[in-house]
Amino acid sequence: MSFLSVESATDKQSIEQSSTENVDELNQELLNLKNQYEELEKINKQLLIEKEDLNNQLNDRSIVLGDHPVSDLNLFEAENPIELQQEVG
């Protein structure tokens, strides 16, 4: 085997090793991103549930208060502050 053949084989191995290391690093980064995505999906689902619960609470209060405009509620609160606090609290 000539010197050039040995050098060429060494270069080829070096390139293959470097490529393998790059692929391994990219796979690790991809795995990390996948884990982050899954965690964010869990958080998003929980936030959507909390949002729905809060919207339901607001809707329930709107039904109890009869869907009055804010100006009407301010008048009602001024006339009956204790009753409103008991209903809301």
C-alpha positions as CSV (number, residue, x, y, z in Angstrom):
1,M,0.0,0.0,0.0
2,S,1.4,3.4,-0.9
3,F,1.7,6.4,1.3
4,L,-1.1,8.2,-0.5
5,S,-3.4,5.2,0.0
6,V,-2.7,5.1,3.8
7,E,-3.2,8.9,4.0
8,S,-6.4,8.7,2.0
9,A,-7.8,5.9,4.3
10,T,-6.9,7.9,7.4
11,D,-8.6,11.0,6.0
12,K,-11.7,8.9,5.2
13,Q,-11.8,7.5,8.7
14,S,-11.4,10.9,10.2
15,I,-14.2,12.3,8.1
16,E,-16.5,9.3,9.0
17,Q,-15.7,9.8,12.7
18,S,-16.4,13.5,12.5
19,S,-19.6,12.9,10.6
20,T,-20.7,10.3,13.2
21,E,-20.0,12.7,16.0
22,N,-22.0,15.5,14.3
23,V,-24.9,13.1,13.8
24,D,-24.8,12.1,17.4
25,E,-24.7,15.7,18.6
26,L,-27.7,16.5,16.3
27,N,-29.6,13.5,17.5
28,Q,-29.0,14.6,21.1
29,E,-30.2,18.1,20.3
30,L,-33.2,16.7,18.6
31,L,-34.0,14.6,21.6
32,N,-33.7,17.6,23.9
33,L,-36.0,19.6,21.7
34,K,-38.5,16.8,21.6
35,N,-38.5,16.6,25.4
36,Q,-39.0,20.4,25.6
37,Y,-41.8,20.2,23.2
38,E,-43.5,17.5,25.2
39,E,-43.2,19.4,28.4
40,L,-44.5,22.6,26.7
41,E,-47.5,20.6,25.4
42,K,-48.3,19.4,28.9
43,I,-48.1,22.9,30.2
44,N,-50.3,24.2,27.3
45,K,-52.9,21.5,28.0
46,Q,-53.0,22.4,31.7
47,L,-53.3,26.1,30.9
48,L,-56.1,25.4,28.5
49,I,-58.0,23.5,31.2
50,E,-57.4,26.3,33.7
51,K,-58.6,28.9,31.1
52,E,-61.7,26.8,30.5
53,D,-62.4,26.6,34.2
54,L,-62.0,30.3,34.6
55,N,-64.3,31.0,31.6
56,N,-66.9,28.7,33.1
57,Q,-66.6,30.6,36.4
58,L,-67.1,33.9,34.6
59,N,-70.1,32.5,32.7
60,D,-71.6,31.2,35.9
61,R,-71.2,34.6,37.5
62,S,-72.7,36.2,34.4
63,I,-75.8,34.0,34.7
64,V,-76.2,34.7,38.4
65,L,-75.9,38.4,37.8
66,G,-78.2,38.3,34.8
67,D,-75.7,39.5,32.1
68,H,-76.0,43.1,33.2
69,P,-73.8,45.7,31.6
70,V,-70.9,47.0,33.8
71,S,-72.7,50.3,34.5
72,D,-75.7,48.4,35.8
73,L,-73.5,46.3,38.0
74,N,-71.9,49.4,39.5
75,L,-75.3,50.8,40.4
76,F,-76.3,47.4,41.8
77,E,-73.1,47.2,43.9
78,A,-73.7,50.8,45.2
79,E,-77.2,49.9,46.2
80,N,-76.5,46.4,47.6
81,P,-72.7,46.0,48.3
82,I,-73.1,43.3,51.0
83,E,-75.4,41.1,48.8
84,L,-73.0,41.3,45.9
85,Q,-70.0,40.5,48.0
86,Q,-71.8,37.4,49.4
87,E,-72.8,36.2,45.9
88,V,-69.3,36.7,44.4
89,G,-67.4,35.5,47.5
